[in-house]
Amino acid sequence: MLQATLTSQNQITIPAYVRAKAGLKPGDRILFMPVGDKFEMEKAVDISDLTGIFKKYAKNYKPYDTADLWTERYRTFLKENKIKK
C-alpha cells in the first residue's frame, strides 16, 4: 500500500509509482471525485489535448450557417401552418 503525508500547508507528494501509472507530469491538474465515503483521483483532460482528434472526419466538412437553418425551419413552419408573412 502506498501512502503520502499531508503537510502543514495542506499539500501532498504523490508517490512516483502512482504518478507514472496515472501519466502525471508537473503542472497537470487532478480531479478528485467522491465515491461513497472515499475519493477517486483522475488526471484532468486539458482541452488542448483534444486538438485534432476529429481531423480524419473533417475532410469533407463544410461550415454550416445556423441562420440558414433557422430561416429554412421558419419558412417550413409558415408553409405547414398556412401563415402568410
Buried (B, 14 or more C-beta within 10 A) or exposed (E): EEEEEEEEEEEEEBEEEEBEEBEBEEEEEEEEEEEEEEEEEEBEEEEEEEEEEEEEEEEEEEEEEEEEEEEEEEEEEEEEEEEEE
